[in-house]
């Protein structure tokens, strides 16, 4: 069990756990998950942590094949600039290792934004809190558990 799965169980949220054999040589963890689970990449979302020019960390959840638009993230967060957080900042704030960062059950809940492309989906997949583990749930459940808001985040 991971903190993400524990949170889903505690909140009584319907979800499905999907495990796959993670390859250490994988370059893109989200693409690996989509490929190994035989999923359309538009359904698999990656969890990114960015640092705002205010010093705050925020989470952006976007489709795995897309690139985070830093200007769009900064705009929705009400600041001038945003940049990717360092791996140390990500691991320290979330409690997860890179490639296994889940938007759920983070050590310190961060302000979270989910790309608007998720709004139209019945189900989506996010990291379950370790490499080789994804969770399938509804966008509304993800929104509720992360206290997120939908926003246009991709380039």
Secondary structure, DSSP 8 states (H G I E B T S, - for coil): --HHHHHHHHTT---EEEE----TT-S-HHHHHHHHTT--GGGBEEEEEEEETTS-EEEEEEETTS-B-HHHHHHHHTSS-EEE--HHHHHHHHSS-TT---SSS-SS--EEEEEGGGGG-S-EEEE-SSTTEEEEE-HHHHHHHHT-EEE--B-
